[in-house]
Amino acid sequence: MRTRSRDAQALLEVLFGIVCLIPVALVLLDLFVIFVAVQMNDTVCANAVRSAACGAPEDADKRARMVVGSETQSPGLIRGFRLVAPVVLDLKKDSGKLSVETFTGESEEGARVVCGSATLSTEVEICPILVHRLYGNQPSFKFCATKTSPITFVRRAVAQVER
């Protein structure tokens, strides 16, 4: 009879331990997913702004959207990344002492250097398993990242065709 009560006591202890450990494990999983998603968003934002800053300023938004990818939502804990706003370009009117020869190694007639910066914001939506209940039953969390990258671009002279 003593062995039955010991077995029952051990079973109850295991059950209560599992009941306590499962929510703790889910909260830790949620916190890990949030941490990883925020880091991924930061990396996506940095890559998108670098891509936007490389090349002609007119196509900066298009290049950034290609890096960020489609804005469709996917099912799962991390819903996806999206651009918050178009790329903000801050171009300087006068490039000062910068010459085309500095960047290309050769001098070109009519070419000019375009300098400035590109700023971009991305957002990630996260739908955690358990943590959202601790913060007022919000269905998802949105985290934003903003990055700035310098632009240096050589605008080639366009040849005029005479007729």
FENJOKA-V502792 format. One record per run of one state. SS is the DSSP state (@ for helix, = for strand, . for the rest). FROM is the first residue (numbers start at 1). TO is the last residue. If there is no record, write none. Layout:
ss=SS from=FROM to=TO
ss=SS from=FROM to=TO
This chain:
ss=. from=1 to=1
ss=@ from=2 to=53
ss=. from=54 to=56
ss=@ from=57 to=68
ss=. from=69 to=77
ss== from=78 to=83
ss=. from=84 to=87
ss== from=88 to=91
ss=. from=92 to=99
ss=@ from=100 to=104
ss=. from=105 to=111
ss== from=112 to=126
ss=. from=127 to=130
ss=@ from=131 to=134
ss=. from=135 to=140
ss== from=141 to=155
ss=. from=156 to=163
